[in-house]
Amino acid sequence: MTSDPVRLGVVGLGRAFALTAPAFAAHPGVRLVAAAAPRAESRRAFETAFSGRTFESVEALCADSDVEAVYVTTPHGMHRDHAIAAARAGKHVLLEKPIAVELDDAEAIVAACESAGVRLIVGPSHSFDAPVEQAAKLIRSGELGRVRMVQALNCTDFLYRPRRPEELRTELGGGVIFSQGVHQVDIVRLLCGGLATSVFARTGAWDPERPTEGAYAALIDFAGGVFASLTYSGYGRFDSDGWQGGVDELGRDKDPGLYGAARRALGAADDETALKAARSFTSMAETPAASHHEHFGPIIAFCEKGDIHLTPDGIEIFGDERRETRPAPFRTARAEVADALVAAVRGGASPLQTGRWGLASLEVCHAMLESAESGRPAALRRQIGVPS
């Protein structure tokens, strides 16, 4: 086994890469060596920032023998083709959530990576956040007895951030469930043991100009009698970051003056597609600097002997007679994703967020939409448990 940094290639240089680039740049075990993107401006930005090679096509990137692993950050509907191309070229794959839009595509990705003998990690996802893993380890330790219920809430301006047309069509992977709900699903599956059995859900589509679901509520049952309640709104009014110490989802202290900024920017824009492109990677100086862990809204795990509140800085434990805070040391946002990549490629360690884990979380997302349409609970059959 070598201790050399993992040589990482990137497919897609949009917003997802812009948010994750600081973690890779800061991690001694990762070196960004190549990228593929259709826009010349994006390729030049990558070359300037990382002195890496760039390509116009995914195939050319995957043919680069110096690339060991590929980070796929392209739109959801492209994940199947791009992840399978990387796997067939013998590259390990870090694949943005959700693993795919359609379950058949997700299964094809998992099969291709398993057949090629390469590692598949689905993320970044908020299930990687250090306070989430801290809470999960505490639950698994038995210190607070068994987990009984989890409550997850998040209210953001997601629906009014710049969107491509397909991002406003649920059948193409748009809407809040595939892009945002998968975060909550990943988190509660981790805290509740992974083996979800059924979902009962409702969705809301309340803005005709943004014709996709912008809100949902779901009740997920798990093996052993555990259940989780998930609530999300992306309509940009109530801001649940206020219940997280004023820290935004990306781990930054939030400026109260930015309330409503997404709606204002969208209303003033002549070209939403151009506004979306402006959020792509431009330079390391333009990437957000976090001082806290990322989070996905207030989450509370209710256990037999105490309750756990996840915060951007760690966890709070509420017992029968006393309250305790346990901090989670912070390095840089998404450092845990880089850790998982290095451990998988260099150490052969399988992270929780494997392809099959991503497939199970995607199944829950589909079940939420199915239940909302039918008015009945939807059963699950692709779930996997959390390793002990």
C-alpha positions as CSV (number, residue, x, y, z in Angstrom):
1,M,0.0,0.0,0.0
2,T,1.4,3.4,-0.9
3,S,1.0,6.6,1.1
4,D,1.0,8.8,-2.0
5,P,-2.1,11.1,-2.4
6,V,-5.0,9.6,-4.3
7,R,-4.9,11.1,-7.8
8,L,-8.4,12.4,-8.4
9,G,-10.1,13.4,-11.6
10,V,-13.3,15.4,-11.6
11,V,-16.2,15.1,-14.0
12,G,-18.2,18.4,-13.9
13,L,-17.0,21.6,-12.4
14,G,-20.3,23.1,-11.3
15,R,-21.6,24.1,-7.8
16,A,-21.1,20.6,-6.3
17,F,-17.4,20.7,-7.1
18,A,-17.0,24.3,-6.0
19,L,-18.4,23.3,-2.5
20,T,-16.2,20.2,-2.2
21,A,-12.9,21.5,-3.7
22,P,-11.7,23.1,-0.4
23,A,-11.8,19.7,1.4
24,F,-9.7,18.0,-1.4
25,A,-7.3,20.9,-1.6
26,A,-6.7,20.8,2.2
27,H,-6.4,17.1,2.5
28,P,-2.8,15.6,2.3
29,G,-4.2,12.3,1.0
30,V,-5.8,13.8,-2.1
31,R,-4.4,15.5,-5.2
32,L,-6.6,17.0,-7.9
33,V,-4.9,16.0,-11.2
34,A,-7.5,16.3,-13.9
35,A,-11.0,17.4,-14.8
36,A,-13.6,17.1,-17.6
37,A,-16.1,19.8,-18.3
38,P,-17.9,21.2,-21.4
39,R,-17.2,24.9,-20.6
40,A,-13.8,26.3,-21.5
41,E,-14.1,28.8,-18.6
42,S,-14.5,26.0,-16.1
43,R,-11.5,24.1,-17.5
44,R,-9.3,27.2,-17.4
45,A,-10.3,27.8,-13.8
46,F,-9.4,24.2,-12.8
47,E,-6.0,24.5,-14.6
48,T,-5.2,27.7,-12.8
49,A,-6.2,26.5,-9.4
50,F,-4.7,23.0,-9.4
51,S,-2.2,22.9,-12.3
52,G,-4.2,19.9,-13.5
53,R,-5.0,18.6,-17.0
54,T,-8.4,19.2,-18.4
55,F,-10.6,17.4,-21.0
56,E,-13.8,18.1,-22.9
57,S,-15.1,14.6,-22.6
58,V,-15.6,12.1,-19.8
59,E,-14.1,9.4,-21.9
60,A,-10.8,11.3,-22.4
61,L,-10.6,11.8,-18.6
62,C,-11.2,8.2,-17.9
63,A,-8.5,7.2,-20.4
64,D,-5.9,9.2,-18.4
65,S,-3.7,6.5,-16.7
66,D,-2.6,8.9,-14.0
67,V,-6.2,9.2,-12.7
68,E,-7.0,6.7,-9.9
69,A,-10.4,7.8,-8.9
70,V,-13.1,9.9,-10.5
71,Y,-15.5,12.4,-8.7
72,V,-18.7,12.5,-10.7
73,T,-20.5,15.8,-10.1
74,T,-22.6,16.0,-13.2
75,P,-26.5,16.4,-13.2
76,H,-28.4,13.5,-11.7
77,G,-29.6,12.1,-15.0
78,M,-26.0,11.8,-16.3
79,H,-24.7,9.7,-13.3
80,R,-25.3,6.3,-14.8
81,D,-23.2,7.0,-18.0
82,H,-20.4,8.8,-16.2
83,A,-20.0,6.5,-13.2
84,I,-20.1,3.4,-15.4
85,A,-17.5,4.9,-17.8
86,A,-15.2,5.5,-14.9
87,A,-15.7,2.0,-13.5
88,R,-15.1,0.3,-16.8
89,A,-11.8,2.3,-17.0
90,G,-10.8,0.8,-13.7
91,K,-11.3,4.0,-11.7
92,H,-12.7,4.2,-8.2
93,V,-15.8,6.4,-8.1
94,L,-17.0,9.1,-5.8
95,L,-20.5,9.9,-7.0
96,E,-22.6,12.9,-6.0
97,K,-25.9,12.2,-4.3
98,P,-28.4,10.9,-5.3
99,I,-26.7,7.9,-6.8
100,A,-29.1,8.3,-9.8
101,V,-32.7,9.3,-10.6
102,E,-34.1,5.9,-11.6
103,L,-33.6,2.8,-9.5
104,D,-32.6,0.8,-12.5
105,D,-29.8,3.2,-13.2
106,A,-28.6,3.0,-9.6
107,E,-28.6,-0.8,-9.8
108,A,-26.6,-0.6,-13.0
109,I,-24.0,1.7,-11.4
110,V,-23.6,-0.6,-8.4
111,A,-23.3,-3.7,-10.7
112,A,-20.7,-2.0,-12.9
113,C,-18.5,-1.0,-10.0
114,E,-18.8,-4.4,-8.3
115,S,-18.0,-6.1,-11.6
116,A,-15.0,-3.9,-12.2
117,G,-13.7,-4.4,-8.6
118,V,-13.6,-0.6,-7.9
119,R,-14.8,1.3,-4.8
120,L,-18.1,3.3,-5.1
121,I,-18.8,6.0,-2.6
122,V,-22.0,8.0,-2.8
123,G,-21.5,11.5,-1.5
124,P,-20.9,14.1,-0.3
125,S,-24.0,13.8,1.7
126,H,-24.8,15.2,5.1
127,S,-24.6,11.7,6.6
128,F,-20.8,12.3,6.3
129,D,-21.0,15.3,8.7
130,A,-19.0,14.7,11.9
131,P,-21.8,15.5,14.3
132,V,-24.0,12.9,12.5
133,E,-21.4,10.2,12.8
134,Q,-20.8,11.3,16.4
135,A,-24.5,10.8,17.2
136,A,-24.6,7.5,15.4
137,K,-21.6,6.2,17.3
138,L,-23.2,7.2,20.6
139,I,-26.3,5.4,19.6
140,R,-24.4,2.3,18.6
141,S,-22.4,2.3,21.9
142,G,-25.6,1.7,23.9
143,E,-24.7,4.5,26.4
144,L,-28.2,6.0,26.0
145,G,-30.0,2.7,25.3
146,R,-31.8,2.1,22.0
147,V,-32.9,4.9,19.7
148,R,-36.7,5.1,19.6
149,M,-37.5,8.1,17.3
150,V,-35.7,10.7,15.2
151,Q,-37.1,14.1,14.2
152,A,-35.5,15.9,11.3
153,L,-36.5,19.4,10.1
154,N,-35.1,21.7,7.5
155,C,-36.4,24.9,5.9
156,T,-34.3,26.6,3.2
157,D,-34.6,28.7,0.0
158,F,-33.7,25.7,-2.2
159,L,-36.5,26.2,-4.7
160,Y,-35.4,29.8,-5.5
161,R,-31.8,29.1,-6.1
162,P,-30.9,29.2,-9.8
163,R,-32.2,26.0,-11.5
164,R,-31.8,24.4,-14.9
165,P,-35.2,23.5,-16.5
166,E,-34.9,19.8,-15.6
167,E,-34.3,20.7,-11.9
168,L,-37.9,21.9,-11.8
169,R,-39.3,18.6,-13.1
170,T,-39.6,15.8,-10.6
171,E,-39.6,13.0,-13.2
172,L,-36.1,14.2,-14.4
173,G,-34.7,14.2,-10.8
174,G,-35.8,17.8,-10.0
175,G,-37.7,18.9,-6.9
176,V,-36.6,18.8,-3.3
177,I,-36.9,15.0,-2.6
178,F,-34.1,13.8,-4.9
179,S,-31.8,16.8,-4.3
180,Q,-32.5,17.5,-0.6
181,G,-34.6,14.7,0.8
182,V,-31.9,12.2,0.2
183,H,-29.8,14.1,2.8
184,Q,-32.4,13.6,5.5
185,V,-33.0,10.1,4.4
186,D,-29.3,9.3,4.6
187,I,-29.1,10.9,8.1
188,V,-32.1,9.2,9.6
189,R,-31.2,5.8,8.1
190,L,-27.8,6.0,9.7
191,L,-29.2,7.0,13.1
192,C,-32.0,4.5,13.0
193,G,-30.0,1.5,11.9
194,G,-30.5,1.6,8.1
195,L,-33.3,-1.0,7.7
196,A,-36.3,1.1,6.8
197,T,-39.4,-0.9,6.2
198,S,-42.1,1.5,4.9
199,V,-42.7,5.2,4.2
200,F,-45.9,7.4,4.5
201,A,-45.5,10.8,2.9
202,R,-47.1,14.0,1.6
203,T,-45.6,16.5,-0.8
204,G,-46.4,20.1,-1.6
205,A,-46.1,22.0,-4.9
206,W,-47.3,25.5,-4.1
207,D,-45.7,27.8,-6.7
208,P,-46.9,27.4,-10.3
209,E,-43.8,29.2,-11.6
210,R,-41.6,26.5,-9.9
211,P,-43.6,23.4,-11.0
212,T,-42.2,20.7,-8.8
213,E,-42.5,19.6,-5.2
214,G,-41.0,22.1,-2.9
215,A,-41.9,20.6,0.4
216,Y,-42.6,17.2,2.0
217,A,-43.4,15.5,5.3
218,A,-42.7,11.8,5.8
219,L,-42.9,9.1,8.4
220,I,-40.4,6.3,8.0
221,D,-40.7,3.0,9.9
222,F,-37.6,1.0,10.7
223,A,-36.9,-2.6,11.8
224,G,-37.2,-2.9,15.6
225,G,-40.0,-0.4,16.0
226,V,-37.9,2.8,15.5
227,F,-39.5,5.6,13.4
228,A,-38.4,8.9,12.0
229,S,-40.3,12.0,11.0
230,L,-38.9,14.2,8.2
231,T,-40.1,17.7,7.3
232,Y,-38.6,19.9,4.6
233,S,-39.6,23.2,2.9
234,G,-37.6,24.8,0.2
235,Y,-39.9,27.9,-0.2
236,G,-37.5,30.3,1.5
237,R,-39.6,31.8,4.3
238,F,-39.1,30.3,7.7
239,D,-35.4,29.7,8.1
240,S,-34.5,26.8,10.4
241,D,-30.8,27.8,10.5
242,G,-32.0,30.2,13.3
243,W,-32.4,27.0,15.3
244,Q,-28.9,25.9,14.5
245,G,-27.1,28.9,16.1
246,G,-27.4,31.0,13.0
247,V,-25.0,28.7,11.1
248,D,-26.0,27.9,7.5
249,E,-26.0,24.5,5.8
250,L,-22.4,25.0,4.6
251,G,-21.1,25.7,8.1
252,R,-20.8,29.5,7.8
253,D,-22.1,32.1,10.2
254,K,-25.2,33.5,8.5
255,D,-25.7,37.1,7.7
256,P,-29.3,38.0,8.7
257,G,-29.3,40.6,6.0
258,L,-29.3,37.9,3.4
259,Y,-32.8,36.8,4.3
260,G,-34.8,36.6,1.0
261,A,-31.7,37.1,-1.1
262,A,-32.4,34.0,-3.3
263,R,-35.8,35.3,-4.3
264,R,-34.5,38.8,-5.0
265,A,-31.6,37.5,-7.1
266,L,-33.9,35.3,-9.1
267,G,-36.4,38.1,-9.7
268,A,-33.7,40.4,-10.9
269,A,-32.1,37.9,-13.3
270,D,-32.8,38.0,-17.1
271,D,-31.3,34.5,-17.6
272,E,-31.6,31.9,-14.9
273,T,-29.3,29.5,-16.8
274,A,-26.6,32.1,-16.7
275,L,-27.2,32.7,-13.0
276,K,-26.8,28.9,-12.5
277,A,-23.5,28.9,-14.5
278,A,-22.2,31.7,-12.3
279,R,-22.3,29.4,-9.3
280,S,-19.8,27.0,-11.0
281,F,-16.2,26.7,-9.8
282,T,-14.2,29.8,-10.6
283,S,-11.3,29.9,-8.2
284,M,-10.4,28.7,-4.7
285,A,-10.8,32.3,-3.5
286,E,-14.5,32.2,-4.4
287,T,-15.3,29.0,-2.5
288,P,-17.1,29.3,0.8
289,A,-15.0,29.3,3.9
290,A,-16.7,27.4,6.8
291,S,-15.9,27.7,10.5
292,H,-18.4,25.0,11.6
293,H,-19.5,21.6,10.4
294,E,-22.1,21.5,7.7
295,H,-25.6,20.5,8.8
296,F,-29.0,19.7,7.5
297,G,-31.3,21.5,10.0
298,P,-32.3,20.6,13.5
299,I,-32.2,16.9,14.2
300,I,-33.1,15.2,17.5
301,A,-32.6,11.5,18.2
302,F,-34.8,10.3,21.1
303,C,-33.3,7.3,23.0
304,E,-34.3,5.2,26.0
305,K,-32.0,7.0,28.4
306,G,-31.6,10.5,26.8
307,D,-32.0,12.6,23.7
308,I,-29.4,13.8,21.3
309,H,-29.5,17.2,19.5
310,L,-27.1,17.5,16.5
311,T,-25.5,20.9,16.1
312,P,-23.0,22.4,13.7
313,D,-20.3,22.0,16.4
314,G,-21.1,18.6,17.8
315,I,-23.9,17.1,19.9
316,E,-25.9,18.0,22.9
317,I,-27.1,15.2,25.2
318,F,-30.2,15.6,27.4
319,G,-30.4,13.1,30.2
320,D,-32.8,12.7,33.1
321,E,-31.1,15.2,35.3
322,R,-28.3,16.9,33.3
323,R,-27.4,18.3,29.9
324,E,-24.0,17.7,28.3
325,T,-22.2,19.1,25.2
326,R,-19.7,17.0,23.3
327,P,-17.9,19.0,20.6
328,A,-16.8,17.5,17.2
329,P,-13.4,18.8,16.2
330,F,-13.5,20.8,13.0
331,R,-10.9,20.8,10.2
332,T,-12.6,21.9,7.0
333,A,-16.0,21.3,5.6
334,R,-16.4,17.9,3.9
335,A,-13.1,16.7,5.2
336,E,-14.8,13.4,6.1
337,V,-15.6,12.8,2.5
338,A,-11.9,13.1,1.6
339,D,-11.1,10.8,4.5
340,A,-13.5,8.2,3.2
341,L,-12.1,8.4,-0.3
342,V,-8.5,7.9,0.9
343,A,-9.5,5.1,3.2
344,A,-11.3,3.3,0.4
345,V,-8.6,3.7,-2.3
346,R,-5.5,3.4,-0.1
347,G,-6.7,1.2,2.7
348,G,-9.5,-0.8,1.1
349,A,-11.9,0.3,3.8
350,S,-15.6,0.4,2.8
351,P,-17.4,3.5,4.0
352,L,-21.0,3.4,5.1
353,Q,-22.1,5.3,2.0
354,T,-21.4,2.6,-0.5
355,G,-23.3,2.2,-3.8
356,R,-25.8,-0.2,-2.1
357,W,-26.4,2.4,0.7
358,G,-27.0,5.0,-1.9
359,L,-29.4,2.7,-3.7
360,A,-31.3,2.1,-0.5
361,S,-31.6,5.8,0.2
362,L,-32.8,6.4,-3.4
363,E,-35.5,3.8,-2.9
364,V,-36.8,5.7,0.1
365,C,-37.0,8.9,-2.0
366,H,-39.0,7.0,-4.6
367,A,-41.2,5.6,-1.9
368,M,-42.0,9.1,-0.6
369,L,-43.2,10.1,-4.0
370,E,-45.2,6.9,-4.5
371,S,-46.8,7.3,-1.1
372,A,-47.7,10.9,-1.7
373,E,-49.4,10.0,-5.0
374,S,-51.2,6.9,-3.7
375,G,-52.1,8.2,-0.2
376,R,-50.9,4.9,1.3
377,P,-47.6,3.7,2.9
378,A,-45.0,2.4,0.4
379,A,-43.1,-0.7,1.3
380,L,-39.3,-1.0,0.9
381,R,-37.2,-4.0,-0.3
382,R,-33.7,-2.7,-1.1
383,Q,-32.6,-1.6,2.4
384,I,-29.3,-2.5,4.1
385,G,-28.4,-2.1,7.8
386,V,-25.7,-0.1,9.4
387,P,-22.6,-2.3,10.1
388,S,-22.0,-2.9,13.8
